[in-house]
């Protein structure tokens, strides 16, 4: 075996697996932040996380958070922390609604993921049906796709509910989307950029395609067991174009 063959074999094998995933997908479940857009491109998640922690402190509930939750760049960490210690409380409802408003504000400065819009339009035109399954608010996801003229491609949008136990890696939003579409899990593909997306897909019995905008994200997905990871959605668009 030549060095060149050794080098290209894994790439060729992964390209073949990507083509197989795309060919067998009749339904696609999309995560929002990452695969479809950078939701927090203009209103960074770490800023929102800091504001959320400050709000919890102002409410006199700072003791509910761990040090890790206080310093996290992901607002979901503080939100989940409060939920774990005060499940179903008015405080959790208030904080979840507060975060939803911040996500709606973030939509105005969100950046489309490169090649996402043409991929969504092309794939949808081929008769593949879509849903969004996200840990962000469904209102924010709907507002974003409406802002891009993509609402017709996403008749089904499932996001965070006040019951934070149902966020991914729980497969709840995926299962709701499958039911709404009348989808067969074996003909369904989830596109996500986090290990929680992969875990939810596995529990729902659907195939998974990882999207990683950098090497660090890719490594996390690989370590979690993702077999196929793309660094650009152009790779998926190329597969579609080569088939039609």
Residue pairs with C-beta under 8 A, 6 or more apart in sequence:
14 227
14 228
17 227
17 228
18 209
18 228
18 230
18 235
18 236
18 239
19 239
19 242
19 243
21 189
21 207
21 209
21 228
22 189
22 236
22 239
22 240
22 243
23 243
24 186
24 187
24 189
24 207
25 128
25 187
25 188
25 189
25 207
26 128
26 129
26 183
26 184
26 187
26 188
27 128
27 129
27 130
27 131
27 178
27 181
27 183
27 184
27 187
27 188
27 189
28 123
28 128
28 129
28 130
28 131
28 188
28 189
28 190
28 191
29 130
29 131
29 132
29 133
29 174
29 177
29 178
29 188
29 189
29 190
29 191
29 201
29 206
30 36
30 130
30 131
30 132
30 133
30 154
30 190
30 191
31 132
31 133
31 134
31 190
31 191
31 192
31 193
31 194
31 197
32 39
32 132
32 134
32 136
32 140
32 141
32 144
32 159
33 39
33 40
33 134
33 136
33 193
34 113
34 192
34 193
34 194
34 211
34 213
35 113
35 116
35 191
35 192
35 193
35 211
35 233
36 112
36 113
36 116
36 120
36 132
36 144
36 145
37 110
37 111
37 112
37 113
37 116
37 144
38 110
38 111
38 112
38 113
39 103
39 106
39 107
39 110
39 136
39 140
39 144
40 48
40 106
40 110
41 109
41 110
41 111
42 106
42 108
42 109
42 110
42 111
43 102
43 105
43 106
43 108
43 109
45 73
45 74
45 75
46 73
48 75
48 99
48 102
48 106
49 72
49 73
49 74
49 75
49 77
49 78
51 102
52 75
52 78
52 79
52 95
52 98
52 99
52 102
53 62
53 65
53 69
53 70
53 78
55 95
55 98
56 62
56 64
56 65
56 78
56 82
56 95
59 91
61 82
61 86
61 91
62 70
64 81
64 82
64 85
64 86
65 78
65 81
65 82
66 81
68 77
69 77
69 78
69 80
69 81
70 78
72 78
75 99
75 102
76 135
76 167
78 95
79 92
79 95
79 96
79 99
79 164
80 164
80 167
82 89
82 91
82 92
82 95
83 92
83 164
83 165
86 92
87 165
88 163
92 162
92 164
93 162
96 160
96 162
96 164
99 137
100 137
100 139
100 140
100 160
103 136
103 137
103 139
103 140
104 137
104 139
104 140
104 143
106 140
107 140
107 143
107 144
107 147
110 144
110 147
112 148
113 211
113 213
113 233
114 232
114 233
114 234
115 232
115 233
115 234
115 236
115 237
116 233
117 148
117 150
118 237
119 233
119 236
119 237
119 240
120 130
120 150
120 153
121 150
121 153
122 237
122 240
122 241
123 130
123 240
124 130
124 152
124 153
126 240
126 244
129 181
129 183
130 153
130 154
130 155
130 156
131 154
131 155
131 156
131 157
131 158
131 177
131 180
131 181
132 138
132 141
132 145
132 154
132 156
132 157
132 158
132 159
132 177
133 158
133 159
133 168
133 173
133 174
133 176
133 177
133 190
133 200
134 141
134 157
134 158
134 159
134 160
134 173
135 159
135 160
135 167
135 168
135 173
135 196
136 159
136 160
137 159
137 160
138 157
138 158
138 159
138 160
139 159
140 159
141 154
141 157
141 159
142 151
142 154
142 157
145 151
145 153
145 154
145 157
156 177
156 180
156 181
158 173
158 174
158 176
158 177
158 180
159 173
160 167
161 172
166 172
166 173
167 173
167 196
168 174
168 194
168 196
168 197
168 199
168 200
169 195
169 196
169 197
169 199
169 200
169 203
170 200
170 203
171 200
171 201
171 203
171 204
173 200
174 190
174 200
174 201
174 203
174 204
174 206
175 204
177 183
178 185
178 188
178 204
178 206
185 204
185 205
185 206
186 205
188 204
188 206
188 207
189 206
189 207
189 208
189 209
190 197
190 200
190 201
190 204
190 206
190 207
190 208
190 209
191 208
191 209
191 210
191 211
192 198
192 200
192 201
192 208
192 209
192 210
192 211
193 210
193 211
193 212
193 213
193 217
193 221
194 220
194 221
195 220
195 221
195 223
195 224
197 208
197 210
198 208
198 210
198 221
198 224
198 225
198 226
199 224
201 207
201 208
202 208
208 226
208 227
208 228
209 228
209 229
209 230
209 236
210 218
210 221
210 222
210 226
210 228
210 229
210 230
211 229
211 230
211 233
212 218
212 220
212 221
212 229
212 230
212 231
213 231
214 231
218 229
218 231
221 229
222 229
230 236
